[in-house]
């Protein structure tokens, strides 16, 4: 096996300019580097597909965490694995992050305009999952939509209305409405049933 990797590492695909100790050097990307990038991507993909189940069985089930918190943790770890796998693959192909400054600048502009809502919904999803101002099973009214919260995901929350139709609401609407326009009334059944909450949210 070592001989095979040594042989693949001897096959040069292309060269690129790098720096070492402040001096410019010419480095090469080999077939072995390309294979490593592919393997790193495959490992990251496998971890992303299997991580939620493994964490639930091996770790989270023993910590007695709430479902929303467990989902938020696995989602953050998934994004961390994607970032690490992408970093390893890019570095193996000879692309350094300082050469991607133009891409970072473009993403910054996009984040300020088109991606702002997506980023806001992502952060709002984390707030909802950790702080739980809205929970699955809550009956809510937001804007012109009323129904029961059936799914809470990292970017949007699904409400099932009284006609059994599903409406997808961006998470940002819940968080911005919850700051100063959320009214929560908790009703406890004398017979000992779990408390039910009815929430009225009006996005400002």
C-alpha positions, 0 to 999 in steps of 0.5 A: 500500500505504501508503494502504491501511494509513493507511486501516485505521489510521484505523478505530477499533475500541475505546479503552483507557486507557494511561500515557505519561510517568506520565500516563493517556492514552486510546489506540485500537485500529484495524483496522491494529492488528488486522491487525498482530496477525493478521500477527504470529501468522501469521508466528510460526506459519510460523516455528514450522513451518519453523524446524527444517528451516531451522536443520538445513539452514543452521546446525546441519548445519554445526556438527556438533551431536548430534541431541539438542542440535539438537532442544533448540535448535530447541525452545527457539527455537520457544517463544521465537518463540511468546512474541515473537509473543504479546507483539507481538499482545497489545501491538497489541491494547492489552493490556499485561502489567501488566493480566495480573497476575491471569493470571500469579498464576493461572499461578503457582498452577497451576505450583505444583500442576497444572503442576508435573509438566509443567514438571518434565518439560520441564526434564528433557527439556532435561537429557536432550537436552543431557547425554544420560544416556539415548540412543536405542538404549539398553536400559533398565529403569525401574520395571516397564518394560523396552525400548529407547529409541526416541524422546526428546522434550521432555516424554516418552521413548518406550521400545519393549519386547521385544514391540514395544509402545511405552511413554511415560515422563515425562522426570522419571522418568529425571532423578530416577532418574539422580541416585542410582539409575542404574547404567550398564554399558558393554560394548565389543565386541572386534570394534570395534562401537560401545559398548552401554549397559544402564541400570537406573533405579528412580524414587525 
